[in-house]
Amino acid sequence: MTEVFYKLKLVKNNIEIEVCGDKDFVEKKFKELTNDYLNKSINNDLDHKNNELKTNKKELSLIDFVNQKCPKSTATGLMPVLVYYAKHFEGIEKFNEVDIKNLYRRYDISKRPKKIYQAILDINRNKGYFESVPKDKGYFRLTEAGEHFVEVKLTKLD
């Protein structure tokens, strides 16, 4: 009785996977190796894309981001954009009145609300873009409605 010899080979992007032997071994090992290769390839692609996004985010200044979004100059239009930038580009999850003042200064806006804390409360109550942080008095965070406002409603059509 002659022994049957199986051979499977995959060549892709300068990578070659070849398995030889009996049928069950070849099928099992080939599947295992190709799955490992595909998972590593996908993970490497995702890591590369994430690194590109992080690099691009750091390169976009606050002024460029605000100009890209073109919000109205009112507190209701501009403040969520400033907070969104702080959250997504600087990693600031919660903010208070002082943080908002600093964002306005960095954007060099002299026409800011006289009572920033009251403006935050008004935006929270009227639009729902902010919410109070439990157990952190005086701190707020951007809500999903606030993120949606910045990401979708203020997106410029190219």
C-alpha positions in Angstrom: 0.0 0.0 0.0 1.4 3.4 -1.0 1.4 6.3 1.4 -0.4 9.4 0.2 1.7 12.6 0.7 -0.1 16.0 0.9 1.4 19.4 0.3 -0.3 22.8 0.7 1.5 26.0 -0.1 0.5 29.7 0.3 2.5 32.6 -1.0 1.5 36.2 -0.1 3.4 39.4 0.3 6.8 37.7 0.4 5.6 35.2 3.0 5.5 31.6 2.1 3.7 28.9 4.1 4.2 25.3 3.1 3.1 22.2 4.9 3.8 18.5 3.9 2.7 15.2 5.4 -0.4 13.1 5.9 -3.8 14.7 5.1 -5.1 15.4 8.6 -1.8 16.9 9.8 -1.4 19.1 6.7 -5.0 20.4 6.9 -4.7 21.1 10.7 -1.2 22.7 10.5 -2.0 24.8 7.4 -5.1 26.2 8.9 -3.3 27.0 12.2 -0.4 28.7 10.4 -2.6 30.7 8.0 -4.8 31.9 10.9 -1.8 32.9 12.9 -0.4 34.8 9.9 -3.7 36.5 9.1 -4.2 37.5 12.8 -0.6 38.9 13.0 -1.0 40.7 9.7 -4.4 42.2 10.7 -3.0 43.3 14.1 0.1 44.9 12.5 -2.2 46.8 10.1 -4.4 48.0 12.9 -1.3 49.0 15.0 0.1 50.9 12.0 -3.3 52.7 11.4 -3.6 53.6 15.1 -0.1 55.0 15.1 -1.0 57.1 12.1 -4.1 58.4 13.8 -2.2 59.3 16.9 0.4 61.1 14.9 -2.2 63.0 12.9 -4.2 63.9 16.0 -1.0 65.4 17.6 -0.3 67.4 14.5 -3.7 69.1 14.4 -3.6 72.3 16.6 -6.6 73.6 18.6 -6.9 76.5 16.2 -6.8 74.3 13.1 -9.4 72.0 14.6 -11.8 74.8 15.5 -11.3 76.3 12.0 -12.1 72.9 10.5 -15.3 72.6 12.4 -16.4 76.2 11.9 -18.7 76.5 15.0 -20.8 79.6 15.7 -18.9 81.9 18.0 -21.5 81.5 20.7 -20.6 79.5 23.8 -23.1 76.8 22.7 -21.3 76.4 19.4 -17.7 76.8 20.4 -17.4 75.3 23.9 -18.3 71.8 22.9 -15.6 71.9 20.1 -13.0 73.1 22.6 -13.9 70.3 25.0 -14.0 67.7 22.3 -10.5 68.7 21.2 -9.3 68.5 24.8 -10.8 65.0 25.2 -9.7 63.4 21.9 -6.5 65.2 21.2 -5.1 65.8 24.7 -6.7 63.0 26.7 -8.6 65.2 29.1 -11.7 63.3 30.1 -13.2 65.8 32.5 -13.0 69.6 32.7 -13.9 72.5 35.0 -14.3 76.2 34.6 -10.5 76.9 34.7 -9.9 74.3 32.0 -12.4 76.0 29.7 -10.8 79.4 30.4 -7.5 78.0 29.4 -8.9 76.6 26.2 -10.4 80.0 25.3 -7.0 81.6 26.0 -5.2 79.1 23.9 -7.5 79.8 21.0 -7.0 83.5 21.7 -10.7 84.3 22.0 -11.3 87.5 23.9 -15.1 87.2 23.4 -15.8 84.4 25.8 -18.7 84.1 28.2 -18.4 86.3 31.2 -19.6 83.6 33.4 -18.1 80.4 32.1 -19.5 78.2 34.8 -23.0 79.4 34.1 -22.5 78.9 30.4 -21.5 75.3 31.1 -24.6 74.7 33.1 -26.8 76.3 30.4 -25.3 74.1 27.7 -25.8 71.1 29.9 -29.4 72.0 30.6 -30.4 73.3 27.1 -28.4 71.0 24.8 -27.2 68.1 26.9 -23.7 68.4 25.5 -22.1 68.2 29.0 -22.9 66.3 32.1 -21.7 66.6 35.7 -19.1 64.1 36.9 -20.4 62.3 39.9 -18.3 62.7 43.1 -16.3 65.4 41.4 -18.0 68.7 42.2 -17.5 71.4 39.6 -16.3 69.0 36.9 -18.1 68.1 33.7 -17.6 65.8 30.7 -18.7 65.7 27.1 -21.8 63.5 26.5 -22.5 61.4 23.4 -24.8 64.3 22.3 -21.9 66.7 22.5 -19.6 64.3 20.6 -22.3 63.9 17.9 -22.7 67.6 17.6 -19.0 68.1 17.0 -18.5 65.0 14.8 -21.6 65.0 12.7 -23.4 68.4 12.8 -20.3 70.5 12.5 -18.6 68.4 9.8 -17.8 70.5 6.8 -18.7 69.1 3.4 -15.7 69.0 1.2 
